[in-house]
Amino acid sequence: MDLVTVVPCSTNLLGEGSFRVNLNKRERLDAQCEAMVEQVRGISKKRIIYTLGLYNKEEMKKISLGLKSLLSL
């Protein structure tokens, strides 16, 4: 399959909550931002140029909880 599921990020900080996860500046992430769980989507793998970095365990846990809530799982 040529699709990958992504959680986009924004530097427009609204504050961490059920559908926003704070990501501190690191690696290729030039500024503090938030993962926008409410904006999850599938995109073509061809659109992926490079990754901005990896989530740590705590961030991934928060994103997973947000996705479960969003999708009523």
Gaussian input, Z-matrix of N, CA and C with variables (Angstrom, degrees):
# hf/3-21g

backbone

0 1
 N
 C     1     B1
 C     2     B2     1     A1
 N     3     B3     2     A2     1     D1
 C     4     B4     3     A3     2     D2
 C     5     B5     4     A4     3     D3
 N     6     B6     5     A5     4     D4
 C     7     B7     6     A6     5     D5
 C     8     B8     7     A7     6     D6
 N     9     B9     8     A8     7     D7
 C    10    B10     9     A9     8     D8
 C    11    B11    10    A10     9     D9
 N    12    B12    11    A11    10    D10
 C    13    B13    12    A12    11    D11
 C    14    B14    13    A13    12    D12
 N    15    B15    14    A14    13    D13
 C    16    B16    15    A15    14    D14
 C    17    B17    16    A16    15    D15
 N    18    B18    17    A17    16    D16
 C    19    B19    18    A18    17    D17
 C    20    B20    19    A19    18    D18
 N    21    B21    20    A20    19    D19
 C    22    B22    21    A21    20    D20
 C    23    B23    22    A22    21    D21
 N    24    B24    23    A23    22    D22
 C    25    B25    24    A24    23    D23
 C    26    B26    25    A25    24    D24
 N    27    B27    26    A26    25    D25
 C    28    B28    27    A27    26    D26
 C    29    B29    28    A28    27    D27
 N    30    B30    29    A29    28    D28
 C    31    B31    30    A30    29    D29
 C    32    B32    31    A31    30    D30
 N    33    B33    32    A32    31    D31
 C    34    B34    33    A33    32    D32
 C    35    B35    34    A34    33    D33
 N    36    B36    35    A35    34    D34
 C    37    B37    36    A36    35    D35
 C    38    B38    37    A37    36    D36
 N    39    B39    38    A38    37    D37
 C    40    B40    39    A39    38    D38
 C    41    B41    40    A40    39    D39
 N    42    B42    41    A41    40    D40
 C    43    B43    42    A42    41    D41
 C    44    B44    43    A43    42    D42
 N    45    B45    44    A44    43    D43
 C    46    B46    45    A45    44    D44
 C    47    B47    46    A46    45    D45
 N    48    B48    47    A47    46    D46
 C    49    B49    48    A48    47    D47
 C    50    B50    49    A49    48    D48
 N    51    B51    50    A50    49    D49
 C    52    B52    51    A51    50    D50
 C    53    B53    52    A52    51    D51
 N    54    B54    53    A53    52    D52
 C    55    B55    54    A54    53    D53
 C    56    B56    55    A55    54    D54
 N    57    B57    56    A56    55    D55
 C    58    B58    57    A57    56    D56
 C    59    B59    58    A58    57    D57
 N    60    B60    59    A59    58    D58
 C    61    B61    60    A60    59    D59
 C    62    B62    61    A61    60    D60
 N    63    B63    62    A62    61    D61
 C    64    B64    63    A63    62    D62
 C    65    B65    64    A64    63    D63
 N    66    B66    65    A65    64    D64
 C    67    B67    66    A66    65    D65
 C    68    B68    67    A67    66    D66
 N    69    B69    68    A68    67    D67
 C    70    B70    69    A69    68    D68
 C    71    B71    70    A70    69    D69
 N    72    B72    71    A71    70    D70
 C    73    B73    72    A72    71    D71
 C    74    B74    73    A73    72    D72
 N    75    B75    74    A74    73    D73
 C    76    B76    75    A75    74    D74
 C    77    B77    76    A76    75    D75
 N    78    B78    77    A77    76    D76
 C    79    B79    78    A78    77    D77
 C    80    B80    79    A79    78    D78
 N    81    B81    80    A80    79    D79
 C    82    B82    81    A81    80    D80
 C    83    B83    82    A82    81    D81
 N    84    B84    83    A83    82    D82
 C    85    B85    84    A84    83    D83
 C    86    B86    85    A85    84    D84
 N    87    B87    86    A86    85    D85
 C    88    B88    87    A87    86    D86
 C    89    B89    88    A88    87    D87
 N    90    B90    89    A89    88    D88
 C    91    B91    90    A90    89    D89
 C    92    B92    91    A91    90    D90
 N    93    B93    92    A92    91    D91
 C    94    B94    93    A93    92    D92
 C    95    B95    94    A94    93    D93
 N    96    B96    95    A95    94    D94
 C    97    B97    96    A96    95    D95
 C    98    B98    97    A97    96    D96
 N    99    B99    98    A98    97    D97
 C   100   B100    99    A99    98    D98
 C   101   B101   100   A100    99    D99
 N   102   B102   101   A101   100   D100
 C   103   B103   102   A102   101   D101
 C   104   B104   103   A103   102   D102
 N   105   B105   104   A104   103   D103
 C   106   B106   105   A105   104   D104
 C   107   B107   106   A106   105   D105
 N   108   B108   107   A107   106   D106
 C   109   B109   108   A108   107   D107
 C   110   B110   109   A109   108   D108
 N   111   B111   110   A110   109   D109
 C   112   B112   111   A111   110   D110
 C   113   B113   112   A112   111   D111
 N   114   B114   113   A113   112   D112
 C   115   B115   114   A114   113   D113
 C   116   B116   115   A115   114   D114
 N   117   B117   116   A116   115   D115
 C   118   B118   117   A117   116   D116
 C   119   B119   118   A118   117   D117
 N   120   B120   119   A119   118   D118
 C   121   B121   120   A120   119   D119
 C   122   B122   121   A121   120   D120
 N   123   B123   122   A122   121   D121
 C   124   B124   123   A123   122   D122
 C   125   B125   124   A124   123   D123
 N   126   B126   125   A125   124   D124
 C   127   B127   126   A126   125   D125
 C   128   B128   127   A127   126   D126
 N   129   B129   128   A128   127   D127
 C   130   B130   129   A129   128   D128
 C   131   B131   130   A130   129   D129
 N   132   B132   131   A131   130   D130
 C   133   B133   132   A132   131   D131
 C   134   B134   133   A133   132   D132
 N   135   B135   134   A134   133   D133
 C   136   B136   135   A135   134   D134
 C   137   B137   136   A136   135   D135
 N   138   B138   137   A137   136   D136
 C   139   B139   138   A138   137   D137
 C   140   B140   139   A139   138   D138
 N   141   B141   140   A140   139   D139
 C   142   B142   141   A141   140   D140
 C   143   B143   142   A142   141   D141
 N   144   B144   143   A143   142   D142
 C   145   B145   144   A144   143   D143
 C   146   B146   145   A145   144   D144
 N   147   B147   146   A146   145   D145
 C   148   B148   147   A147   146   D146
 C   149   B149   148   A148   147   D147
 N   150   B150   149   A149   148   D148
 C   151   B151   150   A150   149   D149
 C   152   B152   151   A151   150   D150
 N   153   B153   152   A152   151   D151
 C   154   B154   153   A153   152   D152
 C   155   B155   154   A154   153   D153
 N   156   B156   155   A155   154   D154
 C   157   B157   156   A156   155   D155
 C   158   B158   157   A157   156   D156
 N   159   B159   158   A158   157   D157
 C   160   B160   159   A159   158   D158
 C   161   B161   160   A160   159   D159
 N   162   B162   161   A161   160   D160
 C   163   B163   162   A162   161   D161
 C   164   B164   163   A163   162   D162
 N   165   B165   164   A164   163   D163
 C   166   B166   165   A165   164   D164
 C   167   B167   166   A166   165   D165
 N   168   B168   167   A167   166   D166
 C   169   B169   168   A168   167   D167
 C   170   B170   169   A169   168   D168
 N   171   B171   170   A170   169   D169
 C   172   B172   171   A171   170   D170
 C   173   B173   172   A172   171   D171
 N   174   B174   173   A173   172   D172
 C   175   B175   174   A174   173   D173
 C   176   B176   175   A175   174   D174
 N   177   B177   176   A176   175   D175
 C   178   B178   177   A177   176   D176
 C   179   B179   178   A178   177   D177
 N   180   B180   179   A179   178   D178
 C   181   B181   180   A180   179   D179
 C   182   B182   181   A181   180   D180
 N   183   B183   182   A182   181   D181
 C   184   B184   183   A183   182   D182
 C   185   B185   184   A184   183   D183
 N   186   B186   185   A185   184   D184
 C   187   B187   186   A186   185   D185
 C   188   B188   187   A187   186   D186
 N   189   B189   188   A188   187   D187
 C   190   B190   189   A189   188   D188
 C   191   B191   190   A190   189   D189
 N   192   B192   191   A191   190   D190
 C   193   B193   192   A192   191   D191
 C   194   B194   193   A193   192   D192
 N   195   B195   194   A194   193   D193
 C   196   B196   195   A195   194   D194
 C   197   B197   196   A196   195   D195
 N   198   B198   197   A197   196   D196
 C   199   B199   198   A198   197   D197
 C   200   B200   199   A199   198   D198
 N   201   B201   200   A200   199   D199
 C   202   B202   201   A201   200   D200
 C   203   B203   202   A202   201   D201
 N   204   B204   203   A203   202   D202
 C   205   B205   204   A204   203   D203
 C   206   B206   205   A205   204   D204
 N   207   B207   206   A206   205   D205
 C   208   B208   207   A207   206   D206
 C   209   B209   208   A208   207   D207
 N   210   B210   209   A209   208   D208
 C   211   B211   210   A210   209   D209
 C   212   B212   211   A211   210   D210
 N   213   B213   212   A212   211   D211
 C   214   B214   213   A213   212   D212
 C   215   B215   214   A214   213   D213
 N   216   B216   215   A215   214   D214
 C   217   B217   216   A216   215   D215
 C   218   B218   217   A217   216   D216

   B1=1.4394
   B2=1.5258
   B3=1.3060
   B4=1.4620
   B5=1.5154
   B6=1.3316
   B7=1.4629
   B8=1.5193
   B9=1.3159
   B10=1.4482
   B11=1.5306
   B12=1.3220
   B13=1.4605
   B14=1.5159
   B15=1.3309
   B16=1.4566
   B17=1.5239
   B18=1.3163
   B19=1.4634
   B20=1.5235
   B21=1.3419
   B22=1.4588
   B23=1.5239
   B24=1.3188
   B25=1.4639
   B26=1.5219
   B27=1.3307
   B28=1.4619
   B29=1.5214
   B30=1.3266
   B31=1.4633
   B32=1.5251
   B33=1.3304
   B34=1.4595
   B35=1.5217
   B36=1.3234
   B37=1.4571
   B38=1.5223
   B39=1.3367
   B40=1.4591
   B41=1.5236
   B42=1.3107
   B43=1.4624
   B44=1.5097
   B45=1.3024
   B46=1.4546
   B47=1.5189
   B48=1.3112
   B49=1.4610
   B50=1.5116
   B51=1.3197
   B52=1.4660
   B53=1.5188
   B54=1.3433
   B55=1.4566
   B56=1.5263
   B57=1.3181
   B58=1.4638
   B59=1.5190
   B60=1.3247
   B61=1.4598
   B62=1.5218
   B63=1.3229
   B64=1.4531
   B65=1.5282
   B66=1.3374
   B67=1.4608
   B68=1.5200
   B69=1.3046
   B70=1.4582
   B71=1.5250
   B72=1.3187
   B73=1.4637
   B74=1.5270
   B75=1.3499
   B76=1.4699
   B77=1.5229
   B78=1.3045
   B79=1.4600
   B80=1.5229
   B81=1.3102
   B82=1.4681
   B83=1.5274
   B84=1.3037
   B85=1.4570
   B86=1.5215
   B87=1.3337
   B88=1.4614
   B89=1.5272
   B90=1.3307
   B91=1.4648
   B92=1.5186
   B93=1.3239
   B94=1.4611
   B95=1.5220
   B96=1.3269
   B97=1.4592
   B98=1.5202
   B99=1.3089
   B100=1.4571
   B101=1.5205
   B102=1.3181
   B103=1.4560
   B104=1.5250
   B105=1.3238
   B106=1.4627
   B107=1.5322
   B108=1.3161
   B109=1.4610
   B110=1.5311
   B111=1.3343
   B112=1.4688
   B113=1.5276
   B114=1.3289
   B115=1.4646
   B116=1.5317
   B117=1.3292
   B118=1.4639
   B119=1.5302
   B120=1.3343
   B121=1.4629
   B122=1.5268
   B123=1.2893
   B124=1.4551
   B125=1.5151
   B126=1.3143
   B127=1.4646
   B128=1.5232
   B129=1.3050
   B130=1.4584
   B131=1.5271
   B132=1.3097
   B133=1.4661
   B134=1.5268
   B135=1.3126
   B136=1.4572
   B137=1.5275
   B138=1.3371
   B139=1.4641
   B140=1.5234
   B141=1.3379
   B142=1.4622
   B143=1.5238
   B144=1.3188
   B145=1.4605
   B146=1.5218
   B147=1.3370
   B148=1.4643
   B149=1.5267
   B150=1.3034
   B151=1.4664
   B152=1.5237
   B153=1.3277
   B154=1.4641
   B155=1.5212
   B156=1.3154
   B157=1.4512
   B158=1.5161
   B159=1.3019
   B160=1.4547
   B161=1.5174
   B162=1.3243
   B163=1.4520
   B164=1.5185
   B165=1.3395
   B166=1.4539
   B167=1.5275
   B168=1.3250
   B169=1.4726
   B170=1.5203
   B171=1.3283
   B172=1.4658
   B173=1.5337
   B174=1.3151
   B175=1.4638
   B176=1.5249
   B177=1.3261
   B178=1.4658
   B179=1.5216
   B180=1.3285
   B181=1.4720
   B182=1.5280
   B183=1.3399
   B184=1.4630
   B185=1.5295
   B186=1.3243
   B187=1.4683
   B188=1.5273
   B189=1.3132
   B190=1.4707
   B191=1.5201
   B192=1.3331
   B193=1.4650
   B194=1.5270
   B195=1.3326
   B196=1.4649
   B197=1.5158
   B198=1.3389
   B199=1.4734
   B200=1.5232
   B201=1.3263
   B202=1.4660
   B203=1.5262
   B204=1.3295
   B205=1.4604
   B206=1.5281
   B207=1.3208
   B208=1.4550
   B209=1.5269
   B210=1.3272
   B211=1.4617
   B212=1.5275
   B213=1.3309
   B214=1.4887
   B215=1.5180
   B216=1.3180
   B217=1.4737
   B218=1.5213
   A1=108.79
   A2=116.71
   A3=121.69
   A4=113.54
   A5=118.18
   A6=121.23
   A7=111.62
   A8=114.48
   A9=121.50
   A10=106.84
   A11=117.12
   A12=121.70
   A13=108.79
   A14=116.28
   A15=121.22
   A16=110.72
   A17=114.83
   A18=122.65
   A19=105.36
   A20=117.37
   A21=119.51
   A22=112.58
   A23=115.87
   A24=122.58
   A25=109.56
   A26=115.17
   A27=121.25
   A28=109.88
   A29=115.81
   A30=120.38
   A31=110.55
   A32=117.60
   A33=122.80
   A34=106.89
   A35=117.02
   A36=122.50
   A37=111.60
   A38=115.97
   A39=121.87
   A40=111.63
   A41=117.00
   A42=121.27
   A43=111.10
   A44=115.05
   A45=120.82
   A46=110.46
   A47=115.76
   A48=123.13
   A49=108.86
   A50=116.89
   A51=121.06
   A52=113.05
   A53=116.31
   A54=119.82
   A55=113.52
   A56=117.76
   A57=122.59
   A58=108.85
   A59=117.06
   A60=122.22
   A61=108.70
   A62=116.47
   A63=122.41
   A64=110.82
   A65=116.05
   A66=122.81
   A67=107.64
   A68=117.31
   A69=121.32
   A70=111.17
   A71=115.30
   A72=122.51
   A73=110.04
   A74=116.20
   A75=121.67
   A76=109.54
   A77=116.59
   A78=123.68
   A79=111.43
   A80=118.70
   A81=122.78
   A82=112.58
   A83=117.17
   A84=122.14
   A85=107.44
   A86=116.69
   A87=122.07
   A88=114.83
   A89=117.36
   A90=120.95
   A91=109.49
   A92=115.55
   A93=119.75
   A94=107.89
   A95=116.53
   A96=120.07
   A97=109.51
   A98=115.50
   A99=121.60
   A100=109.65
   A101=115.61
   A102=121.24
   A103=106.55
   A104=117.26
   A105=122.69
   A106=109.37
   A107=116.05
   A108=121.60
   A109=110.85
   A110=117.13
   A111=120.75
   A112=112.65
   A113=117.40
   A114=122.19
   A115=112.47
   A116=118.04
   A117=122.04
   A118=109.59
   A119=115.87
   A120=119.98
   A121=110.89
   A122=114.97
   A123=121.11
   A124=109.44
   A125=116.49
   A126=120.83
   A127=109.20
   A128=115.83
   A129=121.69
   A130=110.09
   A131=116.82
   A132=121.27
   A133=111.08
   A134=117.09
   A135=121.63
   A136=112.06
   A137=117.33
   A138=121.13
   A139=112.58
   A140=117.32
   A141=121.23
   A142=108.57
   A143=116.05
   A144=121.15
   A145=109.76
   A146=116.21
   A147=122.12
   A148=108.32
   A149=116.34
   A150=120.33
   A151=109.00
   A152=115.07
   A153=120.92
   A154=112.03
   A155=117.21
   A156=120.94
   A157=109.21
   A158=115.88
   A159=121.67
   A160=110.55
   A161=115.71
   A162=121.03
   A163=108.97
   A164=117.87
   A165=119.39
   A166=108.31
   A167=117.80
   A168=121.64
   A169=112.40
   A170=117.63
   A171=121.15
   A172=111.01
   A173=116.94
   A174=120.51
   A175=110.91
   A176=116.58
   A177=120.37
   A178=110.96
   A179=116.74
   A180=120.78
   A181=109.84
   A182=117.24
   A183=121.35
   A184=111.21
   A185=116.84
   A186=120.60
   A187=109.87
   A188=117.73
   A189=121.59
   A190=111.57
   A191=116.72
   A192=120.30
   A193=110.85
   A194=116.42
   A195=120.39
   A196=112.17
   A197=116.45
   A198=120.45
   A199=110.83
   A200=117.35
   A201=120.55
   A202=110.85
   A203=116.04
   A204=120.74
   A205=111.07
   A206=116.79
   A207=122.61
   A208=111.41
   A209=116.47
   A210=121.66
   A211=113.48
   A212=115.67
   A213=121.73
   A214=112.21
   A215=115.92
   A216=121.09
   A217=110.87
   D1=142.15
   D2=-177.32
   D3=-95.80
   D4=12.64
   D5=-179.37
   D6=-107.60
   D7=149.24
   D8=174.18
   D9=-134.35
   D10=144.51
   D11=178.38
   D12=-91.25
   D13=130.11
   D14=-178.37
   D15=-125.78
   D16=151.92
   D17=170.11
   D18=-113.63
   D19=105.67
   D20=-177.44
   D21=-67.21
   D22=161.82
   D23=179.38
   D24=-119.14
   D25=155.75
   D26=177.83
   D27=-139.93
   D28=145.06
   D29=173.16
   D30=-90.42
   D31=-1.56
   D32=173.37
   D33=-81.37
   D34=90.38
   D35=-171.09
   D36=-78.26
   D37=120.07
   D38=177.80
   D39=-103.38
   D40=-11.74
   D41=-178.16
   D42=104.63
   D43=138.21
   D44=-177.07
   D45=-64.81
   D46=139.70
   D47=178.66
   D48=-161.36
   D49=-158.22
   D50=-177.93
   D51=-59.61
   D52=-35.25
   D53=-174.85
   D54=-116.62
   D55=12.53
   D56=176.45
   D57=-132.07
   D58=131.75
   D59=-179.73
   D60=-125.98
   D61=122.13
   D62=-179.54
   D63=-67.23
   D64=133.55
   D65=176.70
   D66=-125.88
   D67=117.96
   D68=-179.59
   D69=-76.68
   D70=156.06
   D71=177.63
   D72=-56.76
   D73=135.43
   D74=179.01
   D75=-174.20
   D76=166.39
   D77=177.58
   D78=34.95
   D79=-117.82
   D80=179.92
   D81=-88.42
   D82=-0.23
   D83=178.33
   D84=-83.55
   D85=101.52
   D86=-170.27
   D87=-73.91
   D88=-19.37
   D89=-177.89
   D90=-146.56
   D91=162.18
   D92=174.47
   D93=-62.60
   D94=140.76
   D95=179.66
   D96=-149.46
   D97=-179.07
   D98=177.12
   D99=-127.53
   D100=135.97
   D101=171.06
   D102=-74.59
   D103=127.91
   D104=-177.05
   D105=-98.54
   D106=85.36
   D107=-176.18
   D108=-58.69
   D109=-34.46
   D110=-178.42
   D111=-68.07
   D112=-10.06
   D113=-178.74
   D114=-107.54
   D115=18.25
   D116=-179.73
   D117=-54.28
   D118=140.69
   D119=-178.85
   D120=-158.52
   D121=162.92
   D122=174.19
   D123=-99.27
   D124=135.31
   D125=177.24
   D126=-134.88
   D127=162.33
   D128=178.14
   D129=-67.85
   D130=139.06
   D131=176.01
   D132=-59.88
   D133=-25.28
   D134=179.85
   D135=-65.16
   D136=-22.50
   D137=-179.69
   D138=-81.75
   D139=-12.13
   D140=-179.67
   D141=-81.22
   D142=114.46
   D143=179.67
   D144=-92.40
   D145=-47.51
   D146=175.93
   D147=-160.44
   D148=162.73
   D149=178.21
   D150=-91.58
   D151=153.74
   D152=178.76
   D153=-88.74
   D154=-12.42
   D155=-178.74
   D156=145.93
   D157=-174.30
   D158=-178.53
   D159=-114.99
   D160=148.64
   D161=174.36
   D162=-77.13
   D163=146.64
   D164=170.92
   D165=-85.47
   D166=174.74
   D167=-174.87
   D168=-59.98
   D169=-41.92
   D170=-178.41
   D171=-66.24
   D172=-42.49
   D173=177.83
   D174=-63.92
   D175=-43.29
   D176=-180.00
   D177=-64.09
   D178=-37.18
   D179=177.84
   D180=-62.09
   D181=-44.91
   D182=179.68
   D183=-65.26
   D184=-40.99
   D185=178.42
   D186=-64.69
   D187=-43.32
   D188=178.65
   D189=-61.02
   D190=-43.48
   D191=178.07
   D192=-63.35
   D193=-40.61
   D194=177.57
   D195=-63.04
   D196=-42.61
   D197=178.97
   D198=-64.90
   D199=-41.47
   D200=178.28
   D201=-61.35
   D202=-42.02
   D203=178.40
   D204=-66.07
   D205=-46.84
   D206=-179.12
   D207=-59.36
   D208=-41.93
   D209=-176.42
   D210=-93.15
   D211=5.20
   D212=179.97
   D213=54.99
   D214=47.18
   D215=-179.80
   D216=-97.34

